Amino acid sequence: MPNYCANLTWLFTELPFLERFAAAKDAGFDAVEVLSPYDVNAQDIVNQLSRYELRMALINCPPPNYTGGEPGFAAVPGLQERFRRDFKRALRYAKTLDATHLHLMSGEAEGPEARTVLIDNLRWAAAEAPGQSLTIEPIGPAAMPGYFLNDFDLARDVIVAVGAPNVRLQFDAYHAQSITGDALAAWKKYRDLVTHVQVAQTPHRSEPGPGEIDYPAFFAQLDADGYQGWVSGEYTPASDTGAGLDWLS
């Protein structure tokens, strides 16, 4: 049985940020993820995690760029030094929050040089933080045009080339459906690489209820495959967050 997680960047946004932890616990979640926690004092987050007995499942790297720049640059030629500097900052946050996973974003790039840069950066990061789980996530062009890591075969090839046990696949079913047209088939093809799962329904990135993705079948397949990691709700609620949590059952 998977363990369910609430993405507090997307869910319970009707509440102030630090109040979302209690709401997640009351709704039955065992963990939370926060895509960019860097604007909040880390100790305040630690206190909420401890108070409500929640785990921090995942945060994103890099920290936000306040000058309006690119959201990630692990694959961007010429920005290797910046990647390493920002990775170290994100890693400090991940350690403070005891985050299970740190998601490394490739950024906007294309071509063989970008692939080489991504592999080199991931190898460096894996060696720099051997005890930290690092993830990469294919993101569809509809959600982030120009994003380098926009294909599951590419993600698999990068993970194999990096060859580090702490670099694994973050499987977002919404993006899998958008990219491949069949999230369940994509899961079956790449599940051996997966260490973290996120869910939302297509095409509107809503609750994982009825829609293009057969979520009862998807969750049953996770159970059949013995997946024990987190399954995070990363979607835009149709209304109040609590009203759309039937998928947890």
N, C-alpha and C positions, 0 to 999 in steps of 0.2 A: 504494500500500500504506500503510495507516495505521500510525502509530507507537504502540506499546503502553506503557501506563503502569500502575503499581500504586498504588492508594490505600492508603497506609500506616496510615491510621486504621482501615481495615477488614481489610486483609490482613497476614499474618505477625504477628498479635497474640500468637502463642505465644512471641514474642521480645520482649526489651526494645526500646523505641522506636528507639534509635540503632543497634541491630543489624539492624533491618529493611531498611536501605539495602543492605547487603551481600547479604541474602537476595533482594531484588528484582533486583539485578544478576545474581546467580547464576542466577536463574530466567529471565533473558533480557529483562528490561524495560529500556527506555532512559530512562525518566522515572518520577517518583513525584509523587503529590499528597498533601497533608496538610491535612485540613479545618481544623484549629485548631492551628497550630504554636506558639502564643504562650506556652505553658508551658515551652518549651525554649529555651535560649540560642541565638539565631539563628546565632552563629558555629559552634556545634557542628553544626548542620544543614548549614551551608555546607561545613564540613570533610568531612562524610560525602558530600555531593554531589560534591565535588571528588575525593575519594579513589576513589569508585566510578564516576566519569564519568557521573553522572546529572543530568538536568534536573529542576527543580521545575516541574511543569506547572500547578499550581493550588493556591491556598489560599482559604479563605473569609473574608468580612468580614460581620459584625463579629467582633472578638475575643470570647471567651466572657464571659457575664455571671455573675459569681461569686455574685450575690445571688439566683440562681434565676429571673431574668427571661426575657423573650422571646428566642428565637434569631434575631435579625434584626429590623430595624425601618425599612428603607428606604421602606416604604409606610405607616408608622404616623403619622397626623396628630399634631402636637405634639412629635414627636421629631426634627425636622429638625436642630436644633443638635447633638443627640447623634449622629445619623448622621454629620454632617460631622466631628465630633471623632474618632469611632472609625474613620471611613474613613481619616483621616490617619495614625492609628496602624497600621492594617492595610497601608496603602500603604508605609510605611517598612519593614515586614517583607517585603512583596512585592519591594521593590527590593533589599533585602539578600540575599534568597534567589534573586533573578533569576527570580521566578515568571512564567511565561508569562501566566497568567490570574489575575484576582482576582474571585471570585464574590461578588456583592452580594445578600444575602438580604433578601427583602421583609418578612418577619415576618407576624404575624397582624393582619389588618385586612379591611375590606370596604367596598364602595361607591365612588361617583365621587370623593369627596374623597381616598381612599386612592390611587386611580389617579393623580390629579393630583400628590399628594405624591411618589409613586414616580417619575413622569416628571421632576418638578423636581429631585429628588435625583440622578437619573441624569444629567441634563444638567449639574448642578453637578460631579458626580464626573468626568464625561468631560472637562470643561474643566479641572478641577483636575489631572488626570493624563492628558494627551493621548497620552502614549507607552505607557500601560498598557492592555492588553486587559482589559475589564470584561465579565463575563457575568451573565446572569440565567437562572434555571432554574425551569421549572414543576415543582412538587412536588405529588403527588397527595394528596387528603384522607386516604387510608388511612395514609399515612406521617406526615403532619403536618396534623392537623385545624385548620381556621381559617387556614391559610397563604394569603396574598392571591394570590400568583402561582400559581394552581392550574389554569391552562388555557393551551394552546398558542396559541390565537387571541389571547388577552389578551396573552401575551408578545410575539407578533408586532406587535400594535397598539402596545404600549409602545415597542418598539424603533424602529418607524417614527416614532412621535411624538417620541422623543428625537432622532433624526436625527443621531447621532454615529457615526462609523466605528469607534470603539473600544468600542462597546456592542453585544454580539452574544449569540446564544443558546447556552446550555449544554444539550445534548440528552442526557438520561438515558433510555435505552431502557426501563428498568424503570418509570419514572414515565410515559413515553409509553404503554406498554402499559396501565398502570393507569388512566390518564386517558382515553385514546381507544379502547382495546380492540384497537389494531393499530399496534404500534411501527413496523413497516416502512412502512405507509402514512403515518404521521406524519412519518417521516424524509423520504419523498419530497415531502411537502407543505411542510416547513419547512427543508429542507437548505440552501437558499441563505442562511439566517440563521445557520447553525451554525458555531461555531468550536471547540467542544470536545464530546467524546462520552464518556459513561459507560455501562457495561453491567452487568447482573445479570439473572438469570432470575426470572420471576414464577411463582407468587405469593409465594414465600418469600424473595426477594432473595438467591438462592443463585448458584453459579457459572453462567455463561452457556452451559450445556449444553442437553440436550433439555428441552423444556417449552413454554410458551405462545408464546414468541418463537422464531421460526425463525432461530437465529443464523447458520447457514451462509448462508442467504439474505440476512440483514442485512449480514454482513461482505462478501459478494459485491457487494451494492449499494453499500456504501461504496467498494469498489474501482472499480466501474463508474462511479461519480460523481466519481472522482478526489479523494476526501477525503484530505487530507494531514496533518490534525491529530492530536492524541492521542486514543487510545481507552483509557479508564481502567477497570480492574476495580474496581468499588465494590460489594462484596457480602460477605455472611457466608459464609465457607467452610464446607462441610459437615463437614470434619474438619481435618486439617493443610492449611495453605494450599497447599503444594507438590503435594499429591495431587489437587488440583482445577484444575490449570493446563492441562489438555488443550485448552481453548478457544483457547490461543495459537497452536495449529497449524492 
